[in-house]
Amino acid sequence: MNAVESDSRAILDLLHALPGVRRAAAVPPDVVRHAVELEARHEHSSVLPVRNLGVRLLAQRESCFIVLKDRTFRPPGVPTVFLVEEDSADDSRPAITVEGRRLAIVGEEVMDPGAQYSEPTIPLESSFVIFPQRRRRPDVPCVFVLPPVRFPELEREAARLGIRDVVSISPSVAADELLRQSFGFPPTNELATLLIGCNAAAGGDASA
């Protein structure tokens, strides 16, 4: 086994050992490219303005892995969907920053259904809230974004695994279907896919 195969095997061994992970595999570059293309098509065809920023970052990573997880897999710990105003570099509103770009949060996924907010909210079903007082003006465009999310299990072992710049993302329905077909994953809603990208640390190689 060469160094490249060894690095990938160590990452896959760690992923397979996580509670709630049913399957894990390395994703070839051509499948990553196809998934990114499907995400772009989904964004343009969606009724609501949606941008999966995580997938765009994934395309910039040297290596990609996929896990098939069940409902016992640990929750993300942070909202995975936001409604943002993109041109928000010079204000003090709560924001997320993706690759140096500041996006003002005007709505977010509800993480705790019983939580009380310190400002007025407008519920969007039961899983999302909008903060109307954060809007600059009604005519300022907003967009739903899916940012990259940390994957702490790999981050904690980054030095041993020889990796850096770890990101994880949830694919859209179209990309999810492609990935399940590519890896023989069952098409059940009881299981979900998650993509994880990383770069090799200096002197290492995490590619598959």
C-alpha positions in Angstrom: 0.0 0.0 0.0 1.5 3.4 -1.0 1.3 6.6 1.0 -1.7 7.9 -0.9 -3.7 4.8 -0.3 -2.6 4.7 3.3 -3.8 8.2 4.0 -7.2 7.6 2.4 -7.6 4.3 4.2 -6.9 6.0 7.6 -9.6 8.6 6.8 -12.1 6.0 5.7 -11.4 3.9 8.8 -12.1 6.9 11.0 -15.4 7.7 9.1 -16.6 4.1 9.3 -16.0 4.0 13.0 -18.3 7.1 13.7 -21.6 6.3 15.4 -24.4 6.6 12.9 -22.3 6.1 9.8 -23.5 3.2 7.7 -21.1 3.5 4.7 -18.1 5.7 3.7 -16.2 5.9 0.5 -13.7 8.1 -1.4 -15.3 10.1 -4.2 -13.5 10.2 -7.5 -12.9 13.7 -9.1 -15.2 13.1 -12.0 -18.1 12.3 -9.6 -17.3 15.5 -7.6 -17.4 17.5 -10.8 -20.7 16.0 -11.9 -22.2 16.7 -8.4 -21.1 20.3 -8.6 -22.7 20.7 -12.0 -25.9 19.3 -10.7 -25.8 21.7 -7.8 -25.4 24.6 -10.2 -28.4 23.5 -12.2 -30.4 23.1 -9.1 -29.6 26.6 -8.0 -30.7 28.1 -11.4 -33.9 26.0 -11.6 -35.0 26.4 -7.9 -38.1 28.6 -7.3 -36.3 30.1 -4.2 -32.9 31.6 -4.6 -30.6 29.0 -3.1 -26.8 28.7 -3.2 -24.9 25.7 -1.8 -21.7 27.4 -0.9 -20.3 24.3 0.6 -20.3 22.4 -2.7 -18.4 25.2 -4.3 -15.7 24.9 -1.7 -15.7 21.1 -2.0 -14.8 21.5 -5.7 -11.7 23.3 -4.6 -10.5 20.5 -2.2 -8.0 17.9 -3.2 -9.9 15.0 -1.8 -13.5 14.2 -1.2 -15.3 11.5 0.8 -18.9 10.6 1.2 -20.7 9.0 4.2 -24.2 7.5 4.4 -25.6 8.3 7.8 -28.6 7.4 9.8 -30.6 9.4 12.4 -28.2 8.5 15.2 -25.3 10.4 13.6 -24.5 13.5 15.7 -26.3 16.7 14.8 -24.3 19.5 13.0 -24.5 21.7 16.1 -25.0 24.9 14.0 -27.7 26.0 11.5 -27.1 24.5 8.0 -29.3 26.9 6.1 -29.4 30.7 6.4 -31.2 33.5 4.6 -28.7 36.3 4.0 -28.1 39.7 2.5 -24.9 39.3 0.5 -23.7 42.9 0.3 -23.0 43.4 4.0 -19.4 44.0 4.5 -19.7 47.3 6.5 -22.4 46.7 9.0 -22.6 45.1 12.5 -25.5 42.6 12.0 -24.9 38.9 12.9 -23.2 37.3 9.9 -21.5 34.2 8.6 -18.2 34.5 6.7 -17.4 32.1 3.9 -14.0 32.3 2.2 -13.6 35.9 3.5 -17.0 37.0 2.3 -19.3 38.4 5.0 -23.0 37.5 4.7 -25.5 39.2 7.0 -28.0 36.7 8.6 -31.6 37.7 8.3 -33.0 34.2 8.8 -31.8 30.8 10.0 -32.6 27.2 10.6 -34.1 26.6 14.0 -31.8 24.4 16.1 -33.9 24.4 19.3 -37.7 24.5 18.7 -38.1 25.7 22.3 -35.6 28.5 22.2 -36.7 32.1 22.9 -35.3 34.8 20.6 -34.4 38.3 22.0 -35.7 40.0 18.8 -38.9 39.7 16.8 -39.1 36.7 14.5 -41.3 35.5 11.7 -41.6 31.6 11.6 -41.3 29.9 8.2 -43.0 26.6 9.1 -41.5 25.2 12.3 -37.8 24.8 11.2 -36.9 28.3 10.1 -37.2 31.9 11.4 -36.7 35.2 9.8 -35.5 38.3 11.7 -37.4 41.2 10.0 -35.7 44.0 11.9 -32.3 42.9 10.4 -33.5 43.7 6.9 -31.9 46.9 5.6 -34.7 47.5 3.1 -37.4 45.4 1.5 -35.9 45.8 -1.9 -32.4 44.4 -0.9 -32.1 40.9 -2.4 -31.9 37.9 -0.1 -30.7 34.4 -0.8 -30.8 31.1 1.0 -27.3 29.7 1.5 -26.0 26.3 2.6 -22.6 27.1 4.1 -19.8 24.6 4.7 -20.0 23.0 8.1 -17.1 21.9 10.3 -16.4 18.1 10.7 -14.7 18.0 14.1 -13.9 14.3 14.0 -11.5 14.8 11.1 -10.3 18.2 12.4 -9.2 16.6 15.7 -7.1 14.0 13.8 -5.9 16.3 11.1 -2.2 16.2 12.1 -2.2 12.4 12.3 -4.1 12.1 9.0 -2.0 14.7 7.2 -4.9 16.9 6.1 -6.2 20.5 6.5 -9.0 22.7 5.3 -11.7 20.2 6.2 -15.3 21.0 5.2 -18.5 19.1 5.1 -21.7 19.8 3.1 -25.1 18.3 2.5 -25.9 17.8 -1.2 -29.1 18.9 -2.9 -31.7 16.3 -3.9 -30.3 16.0 -7.5 -26.7 15.5 -6.3 -27.8 13.2 -3.6 -29.5 10.9 -6.2 -26.3 10.9 -8.3 -24.2 10.0 -5.3 -26.5 7.2 -4.2 -26.5 5.7 -7.7 -22.7 6.0 -8.0 -22.0 4.2 -4.7 -25.0 1.8 -4.5 -26.5 3.6 -1.5 -30.2 2.8 -0.9 -32.7 5.6 -1.9 -34.4 5.7 1.5 -35.2 8.9 3.4 -34.2 7.2 6.6 -30.5 7.6 5.5 -28.8 10.8 4.3 -25.5 11.5 2.5 -22.8 13.9 3.6 -19.8 15.1 1.6 -16.5 15.9 3.2 -13.6 17.6 1.5 -10.0 18.3 2.6 -6.6 19.2 1.4 -3.3 17.5 2.1 -1.2 19.1 4.8 2.3 20.3 3.8 4.3 17.1 3.0 1.2 14.9 3.0 -1.3 13.6 0.4 -4.9 12.8 1.3 -6.1 12.1 -2.2 -7.9 8.9 -3.1 
